[in-house]
Amino acid sequence: MRTPFVAIASIVLVLGAAVLVSAAPKDQAPLPATTKIIFLHHSTGEVSWNGGVADWFAAFNQSHGTRYLIEERAFPSGDTYPWENYPYDYWNIWVKHAGSSVYRGEPTLEMLSKTYQLVVFKHCFPVSGIEPDGTPAYSVPEKTIANYKLQYTALKTKLRSFPNVRFVVWTGAALIEAETTPEQADRAKRFFDWVKNTWDEPGDNIYVWDFFALETNGGKYFLSAYCAGDSHPNEAFAARVAPLFCQRLVDVIGGKGDTTSITGTAR
């Protein structure tokens, strides 16, 4: 005869398993075959783009009967807004100065969402030069984990307010060992682990492409074999990861952003 304790424990285990099953990520409805994509980037993104992104999509469209259109632009442009694309800057343009008109020459999400069904954005490698926490605040550009988390949390709320648009954010570009410190590298890895494991949640319209993991092979420094002498990627690395980037975007468009690899590699 089973004791009451064993019976209760069994019920708890069964209920726990049911919760785990119900919480499993699910596929979503695909976006249209005419989906328009905008890729917002700076120099690291440009190198990656030149690794063959446009050609990959042209070949994919031809073989799959789709008409995905991917465009790219520098964001922020560095004209009337500084050449800075860190968490503070996306918060500043898209959250603090949201609206139907440009802010210092840069398009808001209200504007981008009228044209594009998939918005892809990233940070260039100085984002990984993270300093120790001070007093956390949304409205300061200092690169700290505490500030980044506040800005990312506000960004998530803003991105979710556009349910008909999907968003892909790159985990940040890493720094080579010669251009950072062990402490900064630790903080960068810790923050981008938080982005992909905690900030990113299944079931919404926000997805991650884990560029940091590809650059570091799971470590905390951008590997010298992949770099162009500084913290920019070399052409060979760009050519290797560009198809992974494209596959990640296609997975997200196809409704499989929560059930496929966040690096774009096959499972």
C-alpha positions in Angstrom: 0.0 0.0 0.0 1.3 3.4 -0.9 1.7 5.9 1.9 0.0 9.3 1.7 3.4 10.9 1.5 4.3 8.9 -1.6 1.0 9.6 -3.2 1.3 13.3 -2.6 4.9 13.3 -4.0 3.7 11.5 -7.1 1.0 14.1 -7.7 3.5 16.9 -7.3 5.8 15.2 -9.8 3.0 14.7 -12.3 1.8 18.3 -11.9 5.4 19.6 -12.3 5.9 17.6 -15.4 2.6 19.0 -16.8 3.8 22.5 -16.2 7.1 21.8 -17.9 5.3 20.3 -20.9 2.9 23.2 -21.2 5.7 25.7 -21.0 7.7 24.2 -23.8 8.4 26.6 -26.7 6.0 26.4 -29.6 6.2 27.4 -33.3 4.3 30.5 -34.3 2.5 31.5 -37.4 4.9 32.3 -40.3 5.2 35.9 -41.6 4.2 36.5 -45.2 6.3 35.3 -48.2 6.8 39.0 -49.0 8.3 39.9 -45.6 10.5 43.0 -45.6 13.5 43.0 -43.3 15.7 45.9 -42.1 19.1 45.2 -40.6 20.4 48.1 -38.5 24.2 48.0 -37.9 27.6 49.7 -37.8 31.0 48.4 -39.0 30.8 44.8 -37.6 27.4 44.4 -39.1 28.7 45.8 -42.4 31.5 43.2 -42.5 29.0 40.4 -41.7 26.6 41.8 -44.4 29.4 41.6 -46.9 29.9 38.0 -46.0 27.1 37.2 -48.4 23.8 38.1 -46.8 22.2 39.5 -49.9 23.3 36.6 -52.1 22.0 34.1 -49.6 18.6 35.6 -49.6 18.5 35.8 -53.4 19.3 32.1 -53.6 16.8 31.2 -50.8 14.0 33.1 -52.5 14.7 31.4 -55.8 14.7 27.9 -54.3 11.7 28.4 -51.9 9.4 30.6 -54.0 9.5 33.4 -51.4 10.1 37.1 -52.0 11.8 38.1 -48.8 13.4 41.6 -49.1 16.3 42.4 -46.8 17.7 45.9 -46.6 20.5 47.3 -44.4 21.4 50.8 -43.1 23.8 52.3 -40.5 21.9 53.1 -37.3 22.4 55.5 -35.8 23.8 57.1 -38.9 26.4 59.3 -37.2 25.1 62.4 -39.0 22.9 64.3 -36.5 23.0 61.5 -33.9 26.3 60.2 -32.6 27.8 57.0 -34.1 26.8 55.0 -31.1 24.5 51.9 -31.1 24.5 50.7 -27.5 21.6 49.9 -25.2 21.3 53.5 -24.1 21.0 54.7 -27.7 18.2 52.3 -28.7 16.4 53.2 -25.5 17.0 56.9 -26.2 15.7 56.8 -29.8 13.0 54.2 -29.5 11.6 54.5 -26.0 12.4 58.0 -24.7 11.8 59.7 -28.0 9.2 57.4 -29.5 6.7 58.8 -32.0 5.8 59.3 -35.6 8.7 61.5 -36.5 12.5 61.1 -36.6 14.6 61.8 -33.6 17.8 63.6 -34.6 17.5 62.1 -38.0 16.9 58.5 -36.8 13.7 56.5 -37.4 11.6 55.5 -34.5 9.9 52.1 -34.2 6.6 53.7 -35.1 8.2 54.6 -38.4 10.1 51.4 -39.1 7.0 49.2 -38.2 5.1 50.8 -41.1 7.5 49.3 -43.7 9.2 46.3 -42.1 7.8 43.1 -40.6 11.2 42.1 -39.2 13.6 44.5 -37.6 17.1 43.4 -36.8 19.5 45.4 -34.6 22.8 45.0 -33.0 25.6 46.7 -31.0 29.2 47.2 -32.2 32.0 45.7 -30.1 32.6 48.7 -27.7 29.3 47.5 -26.0 31.5 44.8 -24.4 33.7 47.3 -22.6 31.4 47.1 -19.5 32.5 48.9 -16.3 31.5 48.1 -12.7 28.0 49.1 -11.7 27.3 52.5 -10.3 23.9 53.9 -9.6 21.6 52.3 -12.2 19.7 54.6 -14.5 17.9 54.4 -17.9 19.0 57.8 -19.0 22.8 57.6 -18.9 25.1 56.2 -21.5 27.6 54.6 -19.1 28.3 51.0 -20.0 27.4 49.0 -16.9 25.4 45.8 -16.5 22.9 47.5 -14.3 22.2 50.3 -16.8 22.0 47.8 -19.7 19.5 45.7 -17.9 17.2 48.7 -17.2 17.5 49.8 -20.9 16.9 46.3 -22.2 13.9 45.8 -19.9 12.3 49.1 -21.2 13.2 48.1 -24.8 11.4 44.7 -24.4 8.2 46.5 -23.3 8.5 48.8 -26.3 9.2 46.0 -28.8 6.3 44.0 -27.5 4.0 46.9 -28.2 4.4 46.1 -32.0 2.9 42.6 -32.0 2.8 42.4 -35.8 6.5 43.0 -36.1 9.2 40.6 -35.1 12.6 41.7 -33.8 16.0 40.0 -33.7 18.8 41.4 -31.6 22.3 40.2 -31.8 24.1 39.4 -28.6 26.9 41.9 -28.6 30.1 41.8 -30.6 33.0 40.7 -28.4 36.4 42.3 -27.9 39.7 40.7 -28.6 41.8 40.0 -25.5 44.2 42.8 -26.3 41.5 45.4 -26.3 39.7 44.6 -23.0 40.4 43.4 -19.5 39.5 40.1 -17.9 36.9 41.9 -15.7 35.3 43.6 -18.7 35.2 40.4 -20.6 33.6 38.6 -17.7 30.9 41.3 -17.4 30.2 41.2 -21.1 29.7 37.4 -21.1 27.6 37.7 -18.0 25.3 40.3 -19.6 24.8 38.6 -22.9 24.2 35.3 -21.1 21.4 37.2 -19.3 20.1 38.5 -22.6 19.7 35.1 -24.1 18.7 33.1 -21.0 16.6 35.5 -19.0 15.6 38.6 -21.0 14.6 36.7 -24.1 11.4 34.8 -23.4 9.5 32.3 -25.6 6.1 33.2 -27.1 6.6 36.9 -27.8 7.9 38.7 -30.9 11.5 39.1 -29.8 14.4 36.8 -30.7 18.1 36.6 -30.3 20.9 35.7 -32.6 23.9 34.6 -30.5 26.8 36.4 -32.3 28.8 36.6 -29.1 28.9 32.8 -28.8 30.1 32.5 -32.5 32.8 35.0 -32.0 34.1 33.5 -28.7 33.3 29.8 -29.2 31.6 30.0 -25.8 34.4 31.9 -24.1 34.6 35.6 -23.3 37.1 37.0 -25.9 36.8 37.4 -29.6 39.1 34.7 -31.0 42.2 36.0 -32.8 41.7 33.5 -35.6 38.4 35.3 -36.4 39.5 38.9 -36.2 40.9 41.4 -38.7 43.7 42.6 -36.4 41.4 44.5 -34.1 37.9 43.6 -32.8 36.4 43.7 -36.3 35.7 40.2 -37.8 37.8 39.2 -40.8 36.3 38.2 -44.2 36.6 34.5 -43.6 34.7 34.6 -40.4 32.0 36.9 -41.9 31.6 34.4 -44.8 31.2 31.6 -42.3 28.6 33.3 -40.0 26.6 35.2 -42.7 24.6 32.0 -43.7 24.0 31.3 -40.0 22.6 34.8 -39.6 20.4 34.4 -42.6 19.1 31.0 -41.4 18.2 32.5 -38.1 16.2 35.2 -39.8 14.4 32.7 -41.9 13.6 30.6 -38.9 12.1 33.6 -37.2 10.1 34.6 -40.3 8.9 31.0 -40.5 7.6 31.0 -36.9 10.3 28.8 -35.6 12.3 31.4 -33.7 11.7 29.7 -30.3 12.3 26.2 -31.4 15.5 26.4 -33.5 19.1 27.3 -32.7 19.8 30.8 -31.6 23.1 30.7 -33.6 21.4 29.6 -36.8 23.2 26.2 -36.7 21.4 22.9 -37.3 20.4 21.1 -34.1 
